[in-house]
Amino acid sequence: MKRVLILGSGGAGKSTFARKLSNATGIPLIHLDLFFWKSGWVETPKKEWKQVVINLSQRPSWVMDGNYSGTIDIRIQYADTVIFLDYGRVICTLGVLKRVIQNWGKTRDDMPAGCPERFSFEFLKWVWNYKSKSRSKIVQALQKADSSKTIHIVKNRAELKKLKY
């Protein structure tokens, strides 16, 4: 296990788990949000973003968390292990709300400077509709992954705690 990709809906706990896994294994941590967002919540342009993801993915080892479905195939290509936090909408929505309450106005360590925690109905709607609108992209990408990949589809936090790493 040298390159571990953590996927899932917003609010599933990808960044928290990635941090724990990195600390437990000593594998360097890459929060994609740190590279995607610029101060003031400005997005990286798509063409530039793809190259950033390629460069990050080519590093010799990493635990990487983030969605960004437009680059999922690149990241899966380089990963040797994929952990998909395939949680239900209520758990993820509550996760987002908890995160907003705990971090309101502060910049989390998985975000760049100038991107303080905020509330967004648009993001909350995306999380609520994740299973019906976004999940299939991940499932399809995982189905296309070559057989050398170790893939864990985790349905709840109890299953996640049982993972051996």
Long-range contacts (C-beta under 8 A, 24 or more apart in sequence): 1-25, 1-27, 1-80, 1-81, 1-150, 1-165, 2-27, 2-60, 2-61, 2-62, 2-80, 3-57, 3-61, 3-62, 3-64, 3-78, 3-79, 3-80, 3-81, 4-62, 4-63, 4-64, 4-79, 4-80, 4-81, 4-82, 4-83, 5-64, 5-65, 5-75, 5-76, 5-79, 5-81, 5-82, 5-83, 6-63, 6-64, 6-65, 6-66, 6-83, 6-85, 7-65, 7-67, 7-72, 7-82, 7-83, 7-84, 7-85, 7-138, 8-67, 8-84, 8-85, 8-86, 8-87, 8-92, 9-67, 9-85, 9-87, 9-89, 9-92, 9-127, 9-130, 9-131, 9-134, 9-135, 10-67, 10-92, 10-95, 10-96, 10-123, 10-126, 10-127, 10-130, 11-91, 11-92, 11-93, 11-94, 11-95, 11-96, 11-97, 11-99, 11-127, 12-85, 12-87, 12-91, 12-92, 12-95, 13-85, 13-95, 13-157, 14-65, 14-66, 14-85, 15-65, 15-108, 15-110, 17-65, 17-83, 17-85, 17-160, 18-63, 18-64, 18-65, 19-110, 21-63, 21-165, 22-63, 24-165, 25-63, 25-165, 27-61, 27-62, 27-63, 28-59, 28-61, 28-62, 28-63, 29-62, 29-63, 29-64, 30-56, 30-59, 30-62, 30-63, 30-64, 30-65, 31-64, 31-65, 31-66, 31-109, 31-110, 31-111, 32-56, 32-64, 32-65, 32-66, 32-67, 32-68, 33-66, 33-110, 33-111, 33-112, 34-110, 34-111, 34-112, 36-66, 36-68, 37-111, 37-112, 37-115, 38-112, 38-114, 39-112, 39-113, 39-114, 39-115, 40-114, 40-115, 41-114, 41-115, 41-118, 46-70, 50-74, 65-110, 67-134, 69-134, 69-137, 69-138, 72-137, 72-138, 72-141, 73-141, 73-144, 76-141, 76-142, 76-144, 76-145, 76-149, 79-149, 80-148, 80-149, 80-150, 81-149, 81-150, 81-151, 81-152, 82-142, 82-145, 82-149, 82-150, 82-151, 82-152, 83-152, 83-154, 83-160, 83-163, 84-138, 84-142, 84-151, 84-152, 84-153, 84-154, 85-154, 85-160, 86-135, 86-153, 86-154, 86-155, 87-154, 87-155, 87-156, 87-157, 88-131, 89-127, 89-128, 89-129, 89-130, 89-131, 91-156, 91-157, 92-127, 92-130, 93-124, 93-127, 93-128, 96-123, 96-124, 96-127, 97-124
